[in-house]
C-alpha cells in the first residue's frame, strides 16, 4: 500500500494533449524517426511527409578564383575529401571540387555559380569545416552557410507505443503515420528555460532538433504560431498553445 506521496508530481509526458477543446489533429507520414512532442515541418514530399527541421542543405562560397597550383581541402560532417589540385582553370577546378564532395557517402553537391557549390544530405545535418587552400600565388577564402527553408506544420502528439530492438524509446518510426497537432494545447520538451506568453520557435538541427525554444534565430530556428503557457527555469517539459482562438 502506498503511504507516501510526492507533492511535485510529474506534469505529464511529451506530446500529451492538454485539452481536446477547440483542437485540431492531422496525420502525415514520417520522413524519419520522430519523437513525441516535437515540432515538425514539411518533408521532401510536402503533401505527404513531415519531419523535424534539420540543416540538410548549405552553400559553399569562395571569395576569389582558384589559381595555378592551389590545393583545396575541406571536410563534410567530419570526413575529408580527396584534396583537389588546380586543373587548367578556375571553372574546371570548381567542377573537380564539386565531384570530390559528391563522392562522400550520403552527400550531394551541385555547382551553384561561378564560385559556389550547394551541398546537401539525406535527412542529416550538413556541416562543412576545415576549408583550407594552400600553394599557388594566392588563396581564396571559403565560407559555408547553412540554408534552411521549410513550412511549420505542428507538434507531434503522443501515442501509446513500446520501445523495441531498434529504438530504446518509443517514437514514430520512419514512414509511419504521425499524428500532429496544428491547433490546441500540448506538452512539449524545450531546449532551455522559457517564460509564459513568449513566442515558440523550433530548434533546427543538432541533438535538440524539433524541441521548442524561445530564441528567434533567423535561418536557424523555425517560427511557429504558438506561445508558451508556463514558465520553466531550464530545459524540460512545458505546455504551449498552438494557433488557438477561444470561443466567445
C-alpha positions as CSV (number, residue, x, y, z in Angstrom):
1,X,0.0,0.0,0.0
2,X,1.4,3.4,-0.9
3,X,1.5,5.7,2.1
4,X,3.9,8.4,0.9
5,X,3.1,10.8,-2.0
6,X,5.2,13.4,-3.7
7,X,3.8,16.9,-3.9
8,X,5.8,17.6,-7.0
9,X,4.1,15.1,-9.4
10,X,5.3,14.8,-13.0
11,X,3.4,17.3,-15.2
12,X,2.9,14.7,-18.0
13,X,4.9,13.5,-20.9
14,X,6.0,14.9,-24.3
15,X,3.1,15.0,-26.8
16,X,0.4,14.9,-24.1
17,X,-2.7,16.8,-25.3
18,X,-3.6,19.5,-22.8
19,X,-7.2,19.8,-24.0
20,X,-9.3,18.5,-26.9
21,X,-11.5,21.6,-26.8
22,X,-11.0,23.6,-30.0
23,X,-8.1,21.5,-31.1
24,X,-7.1,20.0,-34.5
25,X,-5.0,16.9,-35.1
26,X,-3.8,15.9,-38.6
27,X,-1.8,13.0,-40.0
28,X,1.1,12.6,-42.4
29,X,3.9,10.1,-42.9
30,X,7.2,10.4,-41.0
31,X,10.2,11.1,-43.3
32,X,12.4,9.7,-40.5
33,X,12.0,8.6,-36.8
34,X,10.2,11.4,-34.9
35,X,9.8,11.6,-31.1
36,X,6.7,12.8,-29.3
37,X,6.0,16.5,-28.6
38,X,8.4,17.5,-31.4
39,X,7.9,20.5,-33.7
40,X,7.7,19.3,-37.3
41,X,7.9,20.9,-40.8
42,X,7.0,19.8,-44.3
43,X,9.1,16.9,-45.6
44,X,10.6,16.3,-49.0
45,X,7.1,15.4,-50.3
46,X,5.2,18.3,-48.6
47,X,1.8,16.9,-49.4
48,X,2.5,13.5,-47.6
49,X,5.5,13.9,-45.3
50,X,6.7,15.7,-42.2
51,X,10.0,15.7,-40.3
52,X,11.9,17.6,-37.6
53,X,13.8,20.6,-39.1
54,X,17.4,19.9,-39.9
55,X,20.2,21.8,-41.7
56,X,20.5,19.4,-44.6
57,X,21.5,22.0,-47.2
58,X,24.1,24.7,-47.4
59,X,26.2,26.8,-49.8
60,X,30.0,26.8,-50.0
61,X,31.1,30.2,-51.3
62,X,34.6,31.3,-52.3
63,X,35.7,35.0,-52.4
64,X,38.1,34.7,-55.3
65,X,39.0,32.4,-58.2
66,X,41.3,29.4,-57.8
67,X,44.8,29.9,-59.3
68,X,47.6,27.7,-60.6
69,X,49.0,25.2,-58.0
70,X,46.2,25.7,-55.5
71,X,45.3,22.7,-53.4
72,X,41.8,22.6,-51.8
73,X,40.9,20.7,-48.7
74,X,37.7,20.6,-46.6
75,X,35.7,18.2,-44.5
76,X,31.9,17.5,-44.6
77,X,30.5,16.2,-41.4
78,X,34.0,15.3,-40.2
79,X,35.0,13.4,-43.3
80,X,37.8,14.9,-45.5
81,X,37.5,15.0,-49.3
82,X,40.3,13.8,-51.5
83,X,42.4,17.0,-51.9
84,X,41.7,18.8,-55.2
85,X,44.6,20.4,-57.2
86,X,44.1,23.2,-59.6
87,X,43.4,22.0,-63.1
88,X,43.7,24.3,-66.2
89,X,41.2,26.9,-65.0
90,X,39.1,28.1,-62.0
91,X,35.9,26.7,-63.6
92,X,37.5,23.2,-64.2
93,X,38.8,23.2,-60.6
94,X,35.4,24.1,-59.1
95,X,33.9,21.2,-61.1
96,X,36.6,18.8,-59.7
97,X,35.9,20.1,-56.2
98,X,32.1,19.6,-56.6
99,X,32.8,16.0,-57.8
100,X,35.1,15.3,-54.9
101,X,32.4,16.4,-52.4
102,X,29.8,14.3,-54.1
103,X,31.9,11.2,-53.7
104,X,31.4,11.3,-49.9
105,X,28.8,8.9,-48.7
106,X,25.3,10.3,-48.5
107,X,26.4,13.8,-49.7
108,X,25.2,15.6,-52.9
109,X,27.0,18.6,-54.4
110,X,26.0,20.8,-57.3
111,X,27.7,23.9,-58.7
112,X,25.5,26.9,-57.9
113,X,27.5,29.7,-59.6
114,X,31.0,30.7,-60.7
115,X,32.4,30.4,-57.1
116,X,29.8,28.4,-55.1
117,X,28.6,24.9,-54.5
118,X,25.4,23.7,-53.0
119,X,25.9,20.8,-50.6
120,X,23.1,18.7,-49.2
121,X,22.4,15.4,-47.5
122,X,19.6,13.0,-46.9
123,X,18.0,13.7,-43.5
124,X,21.3,14.7,-41.9
125,X,22.7,18.0,-40.8
126,X,25.4,19.3,-43.1
127,X,28.5,20.9,-41.6
128,X,31.5,21.9,-43.7
129,X,34.7,22.7,-41.8
130,X,38.5,23.0,-42.3
131,X,38.2,24.8,-45.7
132,X,41.8,25.2,-46.4
133,X,43.5,26.3,-49.7
134,X,47.3,26.0,-49.9
135,X,50.0,26.6,-52.5
136,X,49.7,28.9,-55.5
137,X,50.4,32.7,-55.7
138,X,47.1,33.4,-53.8
139,X,44.5,31.5,-51.9
140,X,40.8,32.2,-52.0
141,X,38.8,32.2,-48.7
142,X,35.8,29.8,-48.4
143,X,32.7,30.1,-46.2
144,X,30.0,27.6,-45.7
145,X,26.5,28.9,-44.8
146,X,23.7,26.5,-43.8
147,X,20.4,27.1,-45.5
148,X,17.0,26.3,-44.1
149,X,13.6,26.7,-45.7
150,X,10.5,24.7,-44.8
151,X,7.0,25.2,-43.6
152,X,6.0,24.7,-39.9
153,X,3.2,22.1,-39.5
154,X,2.7,21.5,-35.8
155,X,3.8,19.4,-32.9
156,X,3.6,15.6,-32.7
157,X,1.0,14.0,-30.4
158,X,1.9,11.2,-28.1
159,X,0.6,7.7,-29.0
160,X,0.9,4.5,-26.9
161,X,3.8,2.6,-28.3
162,X,6.6,0.4,-26.9
163,X,10.4,0.6,-27.3
164,X,11.8,-2.2,-29.3
165,X,15.1,-3.7,-30.6
166,X,15.5,-0.7,-33.0
167,X,14.5,2.1,-30.7
168,X,15.4,2.5,-27.0
169,X,12.5,4.8,-26.6
170,X,9.1,4.9,-28.3
171,X,8.9,7.1,-31.4
172,X,7.0,7.4,-34.6
173,X,9.1,5.3,-36.9
174,X,10.2,6.2,-40.5
175,X,7.3,6.1,-42.9
176,X,4.8,5.6,-40.1
177,X,1.6,7.7,-39.9
178,X,2.3,10.6,-37.5
179,X,-0.5,12.4,-35.6
180,X,0.4,16.1,-35.1
181,X,-1.4,19.0,-33.6
182,X,-2.0,22.2,-35.6
183,X,-4.3,23.9,-33.0
184,X,-4.7,23.3,-29.3
185,X,-2.7,22.8,-26.1
186,X,0.1,20.2,-25.9
187,X,3.1,19.4,-23.7
188,X,6.5,19.7,-25.4
189,X,10.1,19.4,-24.5
190,X,12.2,22.6,-24.5
191,X,15.9,23.1,-25.1
192,X,16.2,25.9,-22.5
193,X,14.4,28.0,-19.9
194,X,11.3,29.7,-21.2
195,X,8.7,32.1,-19.9
196,X,4.9,32.2,-20.1
197,X,3.5,34.1,-23.1
198,X,6.8,34.0,-25.0
199,X,6.6,33.0,-28.7
200,X,7.6,29.4,-29.5
201,X,10.3,28.5,-32.1
202,X,11.6,25.1,-33.1
203,X,15.3,24.2,-32.9
204,X,16.8,23.4,-36.3
205,X,19.4,20.6,-36.5
206,X,21.6,19.1,-33.8
207,X,20.6,16.9,-30.8
208,X,17.8,19.3,-29.9
209,X,16.2,19.4,-33.4
210,X,12.4,19.7,-33.1
211,X,12.4,20.9,-29.4
212,X,10.7,24.1,-28.5
213,X,12.7,27.3,-27.7
214,X,12.1,31.0,-27.2
215,X,15.1,32.0,-29.3
216,X,14.3,33.7,-32.6
217,X,17.5,32.9,-34.5
218,X,17.0,33.8,-38.2
219,X,17.7,30.9,-40.5
220,X,18.3,28.5,-37.6
221,X,15.1,28.3,-35.6
222,X,11.7,28.0,-37.1
223,X,8.9,30.4,-36.2
224,X,5.6,28.9,-35.1
225,X,2.1,30.2,-34.4
226,X,2.4,29.1,-30.7
227,X,3.1,30.6,-27.3
228,X,4.3,29.1,-24.0
229,X,1.6,28.8,-21.4
230,X,4.0,28.0,-18.5
231,X,7.4,29.1,-17.2
232,X,10.3,26.7,-16.6
233,X,13.8,27.5,-15.3
234,X,15.7,25.1,-17.6
235,X,15.3,22.6,-20.3
236,X,12.3,20.4,-19.6
237,X,8.7,19.9,-20.3
238,X,6.2,22.7,-20.7
239,X,2.8,23.4,-22.2
240,X,2.2,25.5,-25.3
241,X,-0.9,26.9,-27.0
242,X,-1.0,26.4,-30.8
243,X,-3.0,28.7,-33.1
244,X,-5.8,28.7,-30.6
245,X,-8.7,31.1,-30.6
246,X,-11.0,30.5,-27.7
247,X,-14.7,30.6,-28.4
248,X,-16.6,33.7,-27.2
